[in-house]
């Protein structure tokens, strides 16, 4: 079903967006626009994605020019109103309109093209981006998860994003902190999110209780739910005199657009910058490793991937002119400190990351009220996600790891 097109999404709106871009500033008029919704149901989150294909005239050319744009438009659901008041949508506009231009001006040619091009929007909270699909990019496969080659590309891109924030923080810390204000793990969000998080963890425990090989971990899993949100609040804060970066905040397969040649990944562009936080790089790494990397790759090649990330991070810090560096022992310590995050993602979110499209379509967050969203962790509508055999098989390996590493216990010592 095609979503209703906003009344403000007109030819004049598109013209104004193009007029503010250096490549299309000579535009005379927008002759036509075609709007559709390219993202399958259930994958929109709390935003709607509109694809706008426009034909326009420019000075000195007789032929019509064409462009395809993606618009991220916040929904008007109860969930939207709540998260909007917490600054989620404002953050992405800040990053595209303030931070990225600052990177370009400070780093010049040293700033690589790792993010989609953005355009000016007259509508508050609406983000306009280039259509990466038209350029040959496709979303990573979240069900199959990422290969070593895909994961390597993703981690190198993440390292560049992290390194840029480290250097800019040296001269403009207030901008990095503004773009990295926590939007999820904080005290005033506890009532809103803790029920969902606790419910998902208990659902994981319920399924483990049914399997003889996982039953021994059930008490440990349920214990995690008792104070997991408080622990996540603590580890998501930047630590003085430690290595902090502007995290992407939602770095997983669905937010990575890959380009392939002969089925081999050659490039990746991260999208969706709503959840940025200024904190340890261990937060982004724990999230990505736990939710996106194929399990055999995670088990066999994690050290290789971490070294690739580290080498890119340190080399990019040098390119950007920062004297800061981080050692592999520091990086692994950061991951260990964020162990509870890995536990939470593996038990509570991985079932949704692995769900196929047919299942995802049954859960449309944008249509939920605040009360429905708050109670989703205890709602039977999500039970089926936790019955995924692949998820439960992955848990068998991970729970053993978590127990050995002590990640079931409080890490904050």
Buried (B, 14 or more C-beta within 10 A) or exposed (E): EEBEBBEEBEBEBBBBBBEEBEEBEBBEEBEEBEBEBEBEBBBBBBBBBBBBBBBBBBEEEEEBBEBBBBBBBBBEBBBBBBBBEBBBBBBBBBBBBEBBEBBEEBBEEBBBEBBBBBBEBEBEBBBBBBBBBBBEBEBBBBBEBBBBBBBBBBBBBBBBBBBBBBBBBEEBEEBBBBBBBBBBBBEEBBEBBBBBBBBBBBBBBBBBBEBEEBEEBBEBBBBBBEBBBBBBBBBBBBEEEEBBBBBBBBBBBBBBBBBBEEEEBEBBBBBBBBBBBBBBBBBBBBBBBBBBBBEEBBEEBBEEBBEBBBEBBBBBBBBBEBEBBBEEEBBBBBBBBBBBBBBBBBBBBBBBBBBEEEBBEEBBBBEBEBEBBBBBBBBEEBEEBBEBEEBBEBBEBBBBBBBEBEBBBEBEE
